[in-house]
Amino acid sequence: MHARSHHESSPAVAAVRRFNRFYTQKIGVLNEGLLSSPFSLTEVRVLYELAHRESPTATELAADLGLDAGYLSRMLRGFERRSLIARRPSRSDGRQNLVSLTAKGKRAFGPLDVRACREIAAMLNPLPNVEQRRLLAAMGTIEELLGGTRARSDAPFLIRPHRPGDMGWVVHRHGALYAQEHGWDERFEALVAQIVARFIQQFDPKRERCWIAERDGEIVGSVLLVKKSQKVAQLRLLLVEPAARGGGLGTRLVEECLCFARPAGYRKIMLWTNDVLHAARRIYQAHGFQLVHEAPHDHFGRGLIGQTWELTL
């Protein structure tokens, strides 16, 4: 009897295989004809690409879909016999043909596209909005981690005050993200938990704020401004999720703090950060913060240099 390898019998492999079986059954790809049509899953994938791209070559299709070139060629010949596609020579490379859907091909694919959207909507609609967001975020994470090109949303950021449940997110994401990106241990998460607990217990709405950033209904960033003294505010816990970086969100969150601090009566804003947080330090410097003190520490399990920055308002 053939002995299974460690990898073949690992819990992770078993979990992925279980998910694959569940999901393929859920979306109906085990049916002989996908979406009650005469087309197989692979054929629908090819038709979808042709409907949503500007005349790709067969080589591009095979590479992007991970299909054997000979298998795709036979499929395209079948489409051509049914007058679903047309080919024309590429002007840039005479050895390649550009493939596009004919009018008949578009008519054949159109109902499939509509039916697919309806079936997916029927699967999502029973879920509450928060569960839909969890599902979509999990799908995006799978795509991103396995080498896909996760689509960047063009939706604007929504900046709002905190509400119940947000502080749990702040603690969790600081703990998880800083461990992942910088190797900090659970003592940093404990510090964040202390900061947010004190913020909630001693919250002064006239002089303190938490701003939560959302995009597409998902939290992607946060920052706090708290009272250090009557004249000094402290900026704390600036965080921007990796998927939301590069769009100016960190700058917007810092600007919210500055706009609130002056009318609230503060004359100075201070913050404590670490030398390895380069992106955050660039934002602080761009807004006029000055480095006033630094000292080494190992509070979070790594040798770091803590820095105190100040801005006179």
Buried (B, 14 or more C-beta within 10 A) or exposed (E): EEEEEEEEEEEEBEEEEEEEEEEEEEBBBEEEEBBEBEBBBBBBBBBBBBBEEEBBBBBBBBEEEEBEEEEBEEBBEEBBEEEBBBBEEEEEEEEBBBBBBBEEBBEBBEEBBEBBEEBEEEEEEEEEEEEBBEEBBEEBEEEEEEEEEEEEBEEEBEBEEBEEEBBEBBBEBBBEBBBEEBEBBEEBBEBBBEBBEEBEEEBEEEBBBBBBBBBBEBBBBBBBBBBBEEEBBBBBBBBBBEBBEEBEBBBBBBBBBBEBBEEBEBEBBBBEBBEBBEEBBEBBEEBEBEBEEBEEEEEBBBEBEBBBBBBEB
